[in-house]
């Protein structure tokens, strides 16, 4: 098992490096620094001298991959690829293109509000989806099963914007149970986060229950489940000890995808509820065409997704001994 985990950790770094290289190609070869300067300065101020000054102020005047005018390791370090991409591996995200403010401290300041909304939604959604899907799968073929599938389809058919607007209108404006938007740290934090967390859970309920129901139905019809029932085991023991355990591999496979979609979905929640998290930070950077912040957030999202895949592979080895044997 230890060798398996080491192999998966070694796969992590080449994967992240490949993603980083792809992001660099998209931002600096497809969209060149001259294009960035023109978009930032505007058409009226896009004179060659102004473009060169903008590039020098932002560190984009360097060669992309190899600096032939330098010597030693400076041939590789005095390049855009090293300064703008490789340094992100140890947390140096550089400066924003618009304000020239450091990006790293801003990310560290905003990561706590994002975690406060992402982690509860992720854990509550996963637990609720599994429990409801298991109950619906147990009642398969009944009126309850049909009604649950209809509700799931209806939940999936409604846009997340409708949930956000309706939640703010009914619970914040009419019933006045929670604030419409805003954020305060400390003891006042829960009253600002409860509504976006509930909306995030409800928004992902339909698709999650339908997916896990299908997974549980595939396991419930297996021979070992019928054998467990024939031995006289209780239905709760059969569902949690046999069905859930043998459905963990596809569930774990879906967890990183859910986590990535959750991070992307939180951009809307943070933006509409004025939560100073990474999602709102990303949307603001896209609106202002701040490519340095966008690159940093793409790299950070890729790193979190790769970490999720790594943790999933480790969980594979725990729940399925065949993975360790391979």
Secondary structure as UniProt FT lines:
FT   HELIX           2..25
FT   HELIX           26..30
FT   HELIX           33..41
FT   TURN            44..45
FT   HELIX           48..58
FT   TURN            68..69
FT   TURN            72..73
FT   HELIX           74..77
FT   HELIX           80..84
FT   HELIX           86..90
FT   TURN            97..99
FT   HELIX           103..138
FT   TURN            139..141
FT   HELIX           143..157
FT   HELIX           160..167
FT   HELIX           168..174
FT   HELIX           186..188
FT   HELIX           189..203
FT   HELIX           205..220
FT   HELIX           223..230
FT   TURN            231..232
FT   HELIX           235..237
FT   HELIX           238..243
FT   HELIX           244..246
FT   HELIX           248..272
FT   TURN            273..274
FT   HELIX           278..288
FT   HELIX           291..319
FT   HELIX           321..325
//
